[in-house]
Amino acid sequence: MNAELFINVTPEEMVIALTEDKRLVELRRERRNVQFEVGDIYIGKVRKVMPGLNAAFIEVGYEKDAFLHYLDLGPQFKTLQKFMQQVISRKNTTEMPKVKREEDIDKKGSIENVLAVGQEVLVQVAKEPISTKGPRLTSEISLAGRNLVLMPFSDKVSVSKRIRSAEERNRLKKVFLKLKPKDMGVIIRTVAEGKDESELAEEIKSLARRWEECVKHVRESRPPALVLGEMERASTMLRDLLSPEFNSVMVNDKDVYEEIKEYVGRIAPERVNIVRYYTGKVPLFDNYNIEKQIKQSCGKAVSFKSGAYLIIETTEALNVIDVNSGNKSKTADNQESNALETNLAAADEIARQLRLRDMGGIVVVDFIDMANAENRQKLYERMREAMSTDKTKHNILPLSKFGLMQITRQRVRPVMVMDTTEKCPTCGGTGKIQTSIQVPEMIEAAVSKETAEHGSNIQVRCHPFVYAYLKKGFPSKILRWRMKYGWGLKVYPSAALGVVDFEIVHDEK
């Protein structure tokens, strides 16, 4: 697989497109200098405690209070709070306070037993603001790197389940038990497989320094305040996606190019040459066929090669996808085989669309009905296989008796909605055009003036709808015009013109 990342930077936003074998599979549109991204760490203040929800609303500087559930506090919340109090009280020192670990909070406890209105808390954005909701928070702080995730006040060393080798799992666990700072836990990511100890040691030191930087900002800040921001989204994607198949990163902004090149040089020095600065005159996305794919793939209706198409609707509650056979050629022997063929192709496209639009929450797919239980199972397995490359947490249920497939996909940011419309060339986007009933009179007035000045050898071109109206009846308007202004007058339809547009050209004959 040939994976390429394209980063189009403008003063207002940064658009990041990921292609696999030249096919667009992921798209991110980020406004520049935006806060409340996943991974940002804030010092906030408790505004409301809601025992009925077992949650609290936290002021972090967003227009709406953020949501913190009891289960997102983390088992070592008491230790974190004790540490925070010591940091805030010791403003004149840069030393990291040492705290004795407190006992874990009760998993079945109540929010009012650990939080009170006005209390200052250290929180991290787990989900970005979506629609009318504020950010969702967690107090289980984590600092993500390429090979590992560092978790202050945890004592566990966990290994990714995708690392299958028992020998490698044990090696990595022993390495990190030796390397990890005291009172910190580690989650070992899949890409750490096969990495040598010196590289892992350097990364864990880098993440520990980021934690010290966070603590320093906590000491200097008053809530609500951002104390540690996540990396630029482009660097975050590279951190999570960079692999041997990843062979190109194209950027059209010098500053972002330098930042990404420095980051790649730090995490994978041997791959630094894949980062390239784009200087072409043609816009980056146009030059690499990204813009065309966006227009084709991000509308309400999405077609694929067989002639079938999807209708995708996004609502506040859920996302709905309807599979239609369209003008697909009937290559199979019967209706059941055609339905299976269309559904299997739709499964591949749906998996791509979920990644491309970053659709989260509940997704309901209405596939074409199939009576054969074996075919229904094949479709379920194909859907699971197609989504196996999706790193976002998801769950897929088999087809229901109504032919519906239910998918849940973790939602951490708003669904990507792309504007695939263009300004109407007839009305200029105003929604208003000249009264169409006046068009024949407008044409006749122009014909009268033109024939008086240049004779009757002229051509009139108008929209097909208007042309059909002018030919209607006997004698038609066209015939009456020819009798009045000369038989050299000819009228032709032109689909390139708007409904109220027309043009007159001289007939050289």
N, C-alpha and C positions, 0 to 999 in steps of 0.2 A: 504494500500500500504506500502510495506517495502522498504524504500530508504536507500542506503548505498553509502558512498563516499570512494574511494580508491585513495591514493596519492602516486605515485611512483617517488621518487626523485633520480636523478643521478647528478654528478658534473656539467653536461652541461645543463640539463633541468628538468622540473617537469611536469609529466603527471597526469592529474586529471580525473578520471572516475566516473561517477554517474550511479548507477544502480537502477532500480525500479523493485521489485520482481525478483531479480537476472538477469534482462535484461538490457543491456547497453543502456542508452538513451542520455547521454551527455559525451563529451570527450574534454579536453583542453590540448594542448601541449604547454608549455611555456618555452622559454629559460630563464635561471636564470639571474637575474640582468639586465633585459631588460627595457629600458625606452620607453616612448611614449605609455603607456597603457591607456585605457579609465579611466578617473578620475584624471590622473596626471595633476598638475598645474604648469605652466611655466611662467616666465617673459620673454617675447620675444620682438623683434624689427621689426617694419614694414619695409619690403624690397620693396614691390611694391603695389601701389594702382591702381586697375583696375575698372574704372567707368563703362566700358561696362558690366562687370560681377557683378557690385555692390559688390565687394569683395576686399580683400587685401591678399597678401602673407606675412606670418610672419616667421621670422627666429627664430627657437626654438632649434637649434642644430642638427636637423635631416639633412640627406644628401640632401633632397629636402625641399624647403620652405613649410610650412603648410598653409592651406587654411582657411580663416575666412570670412564668408559671412556677409553682413550688418544685415540680420535678426537674426544672431546668436550673435550679440553684446549684446542683452538684453536691456530692456527699461531703466535701470538705469546705462547705460554705462558711461555717463558724471560724475555721482557721483563716480563710481569706479575709473575713471581716476583722478579725483580731490583727492580722497583718496590716490591713488598711488603716486601722485606727492608729497603730504605731507609726506608720509612714507619715500620716497627716500631722501627728503630734510632734514629730521630729523634723521640722522644716529646715533647721539650720545645719543638718548633717547630710552627707551623701552616702553614708553607710547603709547597707541593706539590713533592716532589723531582723533579728532571729526570733522566731516564734515557735512555741511548743505546739505540736499538732493536737488539735481538739478532736473529740470523737465525732464520727460521721453523724449527720442529721438523720432523723428517722424518715425512712422512705414513705411512710404513711402518715407523716406529720402534717401540721397545718401551717399555712403561710403566716398567720398572725403570731405564731410562736417564735418566728425568727426575724420578721421585718416589722417596722413601725413607720408611720408617716414622718417624713423629715429625715429619715436615715439615709446616709450616703452609702452607695454600693458601687462596686466595680463590675461592669457588665460588658458583654460582647454581642454584637449584632449577629443573630442566627438566621433571620429572614429580613429582607429589605422591606420598606413600606410598600404595600400593595393596595391599590384602589383607595378605600376609605380607612384602611387600617394603618396604624403606626408600625414601627419595627418590632419584631419579636426578638427577645433577648435571652441570653444565658449567662449564668455566673460561673460556669465551668470553663474558665479561660483556657484557650489553646493557641499556640503559635505554630503555624504551619510552615514547614520547609519542603524542599524537594523530596528528601528521603525519609523524613520523620516529622512527627507532630509533637511538640513539647508542651506538657501540661503541668503548670505550677500547682503545688500542693497535692499532687497525686503521687502514688508510689508504685504504680503498675507499669510493666513493660509488656505491651501487646504487639503481636505480629499480624500483618495482613493475612487474611485467609487465602488470598490469591497466590501466596508463596507456598507451593505444594511440598517442596522438599523438606522433610523432617530435619535432615542434617543442617540445611541452610537456616531454618527457623531457629534451631538451637544455637547455631553460631552467632546469629544476629542478636539473640536474646542475651547471650553471655557478653557480647561486645558492649551492648547498651547498659547492662547492669553495671559494667565497669566505668563507662563514660558519663552516664547521666549525673547531673548535679543532685545534691542532696535535696530531699523534699520535692522532687519533680518526677513526673511520670513521662513515659514515651510511648507513642504509637508508631510502629515501624511500617512505612509505606511499601507498596509492592516494588517500586523502582529501586529500593535499597538492596534488592537481591544481587549478590555478587560484588557489592561495593567493598573496598578495603577500609580498614579501621581508621586510617589517617583522614580520609575524606569525610567519613561519618563524624569523627571527632571535631573537625573544623566546622561542620554544619551545626553541631549541637552547641558549640561555643558561640556561633553567630546568633542562634536563637536565644541563648541565655543573655547575650548582650542586648537583644531587642526587649527582653523582659526587664532588664535593668533600666533601659530607656523609658519603658512604660511606667515603672515605679517612680522615676525621676519626675515625669510629667504629672503623676498623681500628686506628688509632693508640692508642685508649683501651681496646680490648677484648683479652681473652685467649681463645683458642680453647677449646672451640667457642662461638661467639656469633653472634647475628644482628646484622649491621652496617647493613643497609638493607632495610626491608620494602616489599613491593609495596603499592600503594594498596588501599583497601577494594575488595572485589569489585564492588560496585555502580558505583563510579567507573571501575573497569577495564572493565566492560561498556559503560558510556557512552563511554569513550575509543575502544573498538573498533567500536561500533554506531551512534553518533549520526550521523544523516543527515537530509536534508530531510523524509523520510517519518516521522521520529521526532517525534511531536507531543505526548507526554505522559509524565511521570515522576511517579508517585504514591507517596508515602512516608508511613508512619504513625508515624514517630519523629522528634521535633523535631531532635535532634542530627544524625542522618543526613541529614535534610532540609537543614539548614544547610550541612553538608559538601558535599553534592551540588550545591546551588545555587551555592556558592562555586566549585566545580570547573567547572560549566557556564559560569558567568560569566567564568571565566578562559580557557576554550578556545573558547567560542562565545557572546559577550556578547549577541548578538541573539536567542539561544534560551533565555535564562534564565527566561523566563515559563512554559516548559513544565514546570518543576519545581513540584509542588504538594504541600502538606501535607494529609494526609487526617485529618479530625476526626470522621468519622461514627461512630455508635454500633454499627452492624453491622460485624463484622470485615471488614477490607479485601478479603481474598480471597473472602469470601462475597458481598460487595456487588457485585463485578465478575465473578462467575461463574468465578473461577479455581479455587476449591476443588473445585467440581463437575467441572471439566475434568481436574483432577489425578486424582480418583477414577476417572473414566472412561478416562483415557489411560495410566495408569501401572501397571495391573495385569498379570497374566500373560496374560490374553486381552484383546485390543483390537479392538473392532468398528468398522466404518465404514458410511457411509450405505447402501451397496448391500445390506447384510445379510451380506457376507463379514466375516471376522475374521482376526486374526493371533494366533499363540501365540508368546510371546517368552520364551526361557530364557537366563539368563546364567550362565556357568560360569567357573571360574578360567582355562581355556584359551581359550575363544572364546564368542561369542554366536550363538545359533541362532534363526531366525525361520521359522515355518511358516505358509504362506498357505492359508487354507481358504475355500471358496465359501460355506459356511454355508447360510442360507435365502435366498440371493440369488435374486431372480426371474429366470427364464430369458427375458430380453428379446431375446437374439440368436437367430440362425437355427439355430445348431448348437453342439456342444460346444466346438469350437475357438474360435469367436467369443466364447462365454461365458467361456472360460478367459482369452482375451486381455483382455477387458473387466475381469475381476476382477483380473488381474495388474497392469494399468496403474493401477487405483485403489490397489492394494496398494503399488505403487512410491512413490506420493505419500505414503502414510501411513508407510511405512518410513523415507523421508527425514526426515519430521517426527519420528518416534520416535527416530532416531539423535541428532538435535539435542536433543530434549526430555530424554532420559535420559543424554545425553553418553556414549553407548556408544563404546568404543574397542577397539583390537586387531583381531582377526579376526571378521568377521560373515558367517555363512553363511545364505543365504536359500533356502528350498525353495519355489519358485513352483509353481503348478499346471502340469502337463505340457502342452506345446504341440508339435505335430508340424511345423508350418509354420516354416521357417527365417526367413522374412520377419517373422513375428510375434515370433519370438525376438529379432530385431534391433531391432524396434520397442520391445520391453520394455527392452532394454539402453539404447537412446537415451533412453527416458523416465526411467529411473533416473538417468542422468547429468544430465539436465535438472533433475530434482527435487532433486538434491544440489548443483546449481551455486551455490545461495545459501549453502551450508554453508562457513563460513570455515575450519573445521578441515581440516587436510590429509587427503586420502583418495584411495583408488584403487579403481576398480570394474572387475571382469573380466566378459566376456560369459558367458552361460549355458553351463554344461558340458553334456556329453551326458546327464548324469543330471538336468538341469533345475535345477541349483544355481547360484546367483550368489554369488561371493565378493567381499567388500568389506573393505578395510583402512581403518581410520580412526585417526588419531593419538590415543593415549590419554595424557592428561597428569594426569588425576585419576580417582578411583573412579567407577564407573557410578552414576548417580542411581537409588537404590532407594527407592520410596515405599511406605509401608504403606497399602494400600487395604482393609484388613480393619477390622471393627468388633467391639466386645465383644458376645458372644452375650447376648441379653436373657433367655434361659432360665437359663443357668448362671452369668451374671455374669462370664464369662471364666475360671472355675475349671476347666472341662472336666469337671465332675461334675454330674449331675442326680439327682433322686429316682428310685429304681428304677421303671421304667415299668410293670412288672407290678402294682405297687401302686396305680396310678391308678384303676382301676374301684372298688376297695375304698374309696379316699379319697373318690371322688365319691359313692358310696352312703352313706358315713357322713355327709357334708355334707347329702345329700338327706334322710336320715332326720331329722336335727336340724332342717332347715328346714321340712319338712312338719309335724313335730310342733308347731312354733311358729306357722307361718303358713298351713298348709293346703297342698293339693297343686297349686295353680295357680302353678307355678314353671317357669322355663326353665333348662336346663343347657346351657352352651356349652363345647365342648372341641375339641381339635385334630382335624382330619379323620382322622388315623390311628387315634386313640382311638375316634372316632365309628364308624369302619368295624368296629372290633373289637366294640364294644357292640351293633352291629346283626347281627353274625354269628350264624348258627344259628337254630333254632326249638325252644323259644321263646328269643328273644334276651335279653340282659341288660336292654335298654331295656323290652321287653315285660313281663318279670318285675317290674321296678321299678314300672311303671305299675299292674300288678295288685296289688302290695304297698302302694304309697304313694298311689295314686289316679290316675285317668285324666287329671287336669289336668296331670300332669308331662309335659314335652316336652323333647327333647334335640336340639340343633342343632350342626353342625360350624362351626368358626371358624378360618380360616387365620391370623388375627392372634394366636392364642394359641400358646404353646410346647407341646411334646409332653406335658409333665407338668402343664401349667397348665389350669385350668378356672375357670368363674365361674357363679354362680347369681344369676338376677334374677327378680323377681316378675312374673308375667304379669298385666297389668292387667285382662285379659278375665276 
